[in-house]
Amino acid sequence: MQISHVVLSLAAMCLPPKPPVVAAAPRTLKRDVPLVKTQIGTMEVTEVCAGTMTWGSFVEKEESAHKELDTFLAAGVNFLDTAEIYPVAFNYGKTTETWIGNWLTARIADGSIKREDFYIATKC
């Protein structure tokens, strides 16, 4: 019985401390609401980084992904996350990169975005 108490005490000492609870103001992604930007090196990116993980699996059509990107852009988001292994679940491959490239090419051509003002993070 005493050994089990010692083991439990030792296990409790090995657990990391609980992080402090910090009250933060809720943030929403709305048009006409300026997003906070952060300086990373020479880049000024929005704190909101839009993700593409479900494209090609749960978001099945390229046009749906383009609508999502247009919504992010209209809201002021200029930072996008992707990876060569996206999408998840099935249909692995370069789907997201192709869709982002097609969207970016079209938006640059129509003048709605400058390439140097839009940042893409990837995990190669």
N, C-alpha and C positions, 0 to 999 in steps of 0.2 A: 504494500500500500504506500509506503513512504517513497519507494523508487518511482512509482507512477507520478507522485507529486513533484519529484525532482525533475523528471523528464518533461512534464508539462511546464514547469517553471523555466527550464532551459529553452524549450520551444518558444515560449512567450518572449524571452529575451532576444531571440533571433529574428523576430518579426520586425519589419521596418516600421517606423513611427507613422501614424496616420497624418496625412497632409492637412495643413490648416484649411479651414473653410473660409473662403474669401467671397464676400458678396460683390458681385459684378453687375453692372447695368446690363440688361438684356439688349442684344443687338439683333436687328432684323435687316433683311435684305430688301430694301424698298427703293423704288425709283425716286430721284430727287433728294435722296438722303445721302450726304457726302460720307464716303467710307474713309476710315483712318488709313493713312499710308505709312509704311515703314521703310526706312532707308536700309538697303542691304548692299553694301559696296557702292557701286555707282547706280544701282537700280532703286527706283521708288515704287514699291509694290503695295497693293492693298493687303490689309490684315486678313481679308477673306480670300482664300485660295480655293477656286472652284475645282471640283474633282470630276474625273471621267471614268471611274472604276467600273461602273455598271454598263457602259456603252458597249454595244455588240452582244450583250447577254440580256440584261433586263431592259435596256433601252435598245430596241431591235432595229430601229430605222435611223439612218443618217440624218434625215430631215428633223427628227425629234432632237437629236444631239445638237444640230445647228440652232434650233429654237432655244434650247437651254443656253447655248453660248451667247446668242443674241440677248437673252434676258440678263445674263451676267454682265455683258458689255453695257447694256442700257442702264444697269444699276451702278456702273462705275468700276466693276471688278476688272483688274488688269493682270491677274496672276492665276495660272492654270496648272493643275497637277495631272500628270499622266505617268504611264510606265509601259514598257514593252510587253509586260505580261498581262496588262489589262486587255480585254475584259475578264471578269472573274466568272467562275462557274462552268462556262463552256465557251467555245469559239475563241480560244486563245490565239493571239497573234497581234498583228499591227493595226487592227481595226481602229482603235482610238486615234492613233497617229495619223492615219489616212483621213479620218473624218475631220480632225482638227486642221490638218493641212488644207483640205478642200474648203473648209469654212474660212480659214485665215486668208487663203488666196482670193476668195470671193470678196471678203470684207476689205481687203487692201485695194482690190480692183475698183470697188464701188466707193472708196474713200471714207468709209465709216471707221477705219482704224489705221494707225501707222504701226508698222511692224516693230519699230524701236520702242513703242510705248506698251507693248504687250509681252508678258513674260511667261514662259512655259518651263515648268520644272519636270524633270524626268528621272527615272532610276534605271539606268542602263546596266 
